[in-house]
Amino acid sequence: MLYEFRYLAPKTASELLSLMDSEGPDCRLLAGGTDLIPNIRVGVFKPKLLIDVKRHAGADRLSYGNEGLSIGPAVTINDVLGSREIREKYPVLCKCAHELASHQVRNRATVVGNVVNASPCSDMAPALLCLDAQAVLRSKNGCRTVTFRDFFTGVKKTVLTQGEYLESIKIPIASAGSTGRYFKLKRIAGHDLGIVGVLMTIKDGQRRFAVSSAAPTPILVDNIAAKDSPEEIVAKVLGAVSPISDVRGTKEYREHMIGVYVRRLLGEVK
Ligand SMILES: Cc1cc2nc3c(=O)[nH]c(=O)nc-3n(C[C@H](O)[C@H](O)[C@H](O)COP(=O)(O)OP(=O)(O)OC[C@H]3O[C@@H](n4cnc5c(N)ncnc54)[C@H](O)[C@@H]3O)c2cc1C
């Protein structure tokens, strides 16, 4: 059940920071609301104020230049799928985006909201991990940049501290041209959270894997050598994850399917 809370939509980033500072832990940031509102409904969060991050100038900026790609806090999953530059330069972002929920949810859901929610089954995290993306975090005290390898700290936990917001996601130019494929195992053929998800990317002969729904955080496996056999690679990926049994699948089923997907990706992605 929803209860009464205030809603404000600052027009500048500095106004947003001042509000966060003055309201402290009683406020929460609102992007698409597809994680936040269900959590408010079931009482996980009880904010007195929602601060909309979508309305200030530049929040919806999705730009590609000499330094790479920059994704603002209001950029939705469908914005990613609609970007010609992303399709050409960072196609694995689209592969993962396409697997996230339904078209309707993707119209509201943001990339930033997806990573701040920090679910082990996040569909955007595997692409961001493999592409060496970074989170730019801002507070009234300044700005810091954290790689996604270090961003997730546990189930629904990140390095974000009180008073900090995720201002943008940067993907370096060096990762442009990385190709790959994402397999997501679901209980149904339609949209569903993943039982397990495995992304493989390849750039200049270097293969990387990222796995979702198989550990407290999405996992990057980047210690694959060119000489490794398929079975050695499967062992490396399985060595990096720690799946559990839950309502969506058992630990054994997840491990088995990770092996199936890794072998299939090695055969299909050249
Ligand atoms: C029906 C349904 C199906 C779904 N299926 C999938 C799926 O298949 N795969 C998947 O990965 N996810 C799925 N989700 C989860 C959700 O849609 C995604 O995680 C989405 O990307 C969240 O983005 P949002 O903009 O809605 O975030 P919000 O709900 O607005 O925010 C999420 C969290 O991030 C915080 N936040 C938002 N913006 C910022 C910011 N700039 N700085 C700091 N904190 C911020 C909020 O306070 C909140 O805690 C599903 C959700 C629903 C309702």
The ligand as a MOL file (V3000), in Angstrom:
LIG
                    3D

  0  0  0     0  0            999 V3000
M  V30 BEGIN CTAB
M  V30 COUNTS 53 58 0 0 0
M  V30 BEGIN ATOM
M  V30 1 C 7.7170 -6.1460 -14.4250 0
M  V30 2 C 9.1810 -5.8840 -14.2000 0
M  V30 3 C 10.1070 -6.6700 -14.8660 0
M  V30 4 C 11.4670 -6.4520 -14.6920 0
M  V30 5 N 12.3470 -7.2360 -15.3860 0
M  V30 6 C 13.6740 -7.0030 -15.2640 0
M  V30 7 C 14.5990 -7.7860 -16.0240 0
M  V30 8 O 14.2320 -8.6570 -16.7980 0
M  V30 9 N 15.9210 -7.5120 -15.8500 0
M  V30 10 C 16.3750 -6.5530 -14.9940 0
M  V30 11 O 17.5880 -6.3510 -14.9040 0
M  V30 12 N 15.5100 -5.7980 -14.2740 0
M  V30 13 C 14.1800 -5.9980 -14.3940 0
M  V30 14 N 13.2830 -5.2460 -13.6700 0
M  V30 15 C 13.7970 -4.2520 -12.7220 0
M  V30 16 C 13.8290 -2.7990 -13.2240 0
M  V30 17 O 12.9390 -2.5700 -14.2840 0
M  V30 18 C 15.2330 -2.3660 -13.6560 0
M  V30 19 O 16.1740 -2.6010 -12.6240 0
M  V30 20 C 15.2610 -0.8850 -14.0500 0
M  V30 21 O 16.3480 -0.6790 -14.9220 0
M  V30 22 C 15.3440 0.0890 -12.8790 0
M  V30 23 O 15.4290 1.4060 -13.3940 0
M  V30 24 P 14.4410 2.5770 -12.9110 0
M  V30 25 O 14.8140 3.7710 -13.7200 0
M  V30 26 O 13.0320 2.1480 -12.9550 0
M  V30 27 O 14.9410 2.7590 -11.4140 0
M  V30 28 P 14.1280 3.2840 -10.1340 0
M  V30 29 O 13.1380 2.2740 -9.7100 0
M  V30 30 O 13.6490 4.6790 -10.3350 0
M  V30 31 O 15.3460 3.3290 -9.1010 0
M  V30 32 C 16.0300 2.1470 -8.7080 0
M  V30 33 C 16.9410 2.5110 -7.5070 0
M  V30 34 O 17.9720 3.3850 -7.9320 0
M  V30 35 C 17.9390 4.6140 -7.1780 0
M  V30 36 N 18.3330 5.6380 -8.1390 0
M  V30 37 C 17.7260 5.9460 -9.2990 0
M  V30 38 N 18.4610 6.8510 -9.9820 0
M  V30 39 C 19.5510 7.1120 -9.2260 0
M  V30 40 C 20.6970 7.9590 -9.3930 0
M  V30 41 N 20.8920 8.7130 -10.4990 0
M  V30 42 N 21.6500 7.9720 -8.4190 0
M  V30 43 C 21.4950 7.2000 -7.3070 0
M  V30 44 N 20.4320 6.3960 -7.0900 0
M  V30 45 C 19.4670 6.3510 -8.0420 0
M  V30 46 C 16.5160 4.7260 -6.6510 0
M  V30 47 O 16.4360 5.5060 -5.4740 0
M  V30 48 C 16.2020 3.2500 -6.3900 0
M  V30 49 O 16.7600 2.8370 -5.1530 0
M  V30 50 C 11.9140 -5.4300 -13.8110 0
M  V30 51 C 10.9820 -4.6310 -13.1350 0
M  V30 52 C 9.6260 -4.8600 -13.3290 0
M  V30 53 C 8.6390 -3.9850 -12.6080 0
M  V30 END ATOM
M  V30 BEGIN BOND
M  V30 1 1 1 2
M  V30 2 1 2 3
M  V30 3 2 2 52
M  V30 4 2 3 4
M  V30 5 1 4 5
M  V30 6 1 4 50
M  V30 7 2 5 6
M  V30 8 1 6 7
M  V30 9 1 6 13
M  V30 10 2 7 8
M  V30 11 1 7 9
M  V30 12 1 9 10
M  V30 13 2 10 11
M  V30 14 1 10 12
M  V30 15 2 12 13
M  V30 16 1 13 14
M  V30 17 1 14 15
M  V30 18 1 14 50
M  V30 19 1 15 16
M  V30 20 1 16 17
M  V30 21 1 16 18
M  V30 22 1 18 19
M  V30 23 1 18 20
M  V30 24 1 20 21
M  V30 25 1 20 22
M  V30 26 1 22 23
M  V30 27 1 23 24
M  V30 28 2 24 25
M  V30 29 1 24 26
M  V30 30 1 24 27
M  V30 31 1 27 28
M  V30 32 2 28 29
M  V30 33 1 28 30
M  V30 34 1 28 31
M  V30 35 1 31 32
M  V30 36 1 32 33
M  V30 37 1 33 34
M  V30 38 1 33 48
M  V30 39 1 34 35
M  V30 40 1 35 36
M  V30 41 1 35 46
M  V30 42 1 36 37
M  V30 43 1 36 45
M  V30 44 2 37 38
M  V30 45 1 38 39
M  V30 46 1 39 40
M  V30 47 2 39 45
M  V30 48 1 40 41
M  V30 49 2 40 42
M  V30 50 1 42 43
M  V30 51 2 43 44
M  V30 52 1 44 45
M  V30 53 1 46 47
M  V30 54 1 46 48
M  V30 55 1 48 49
M  V30 56 2 50 51
M  V30 57 1 51 52
M  V30 58 1 52 53
M  V30 END BOND
M  V30 END CTAB
M  END
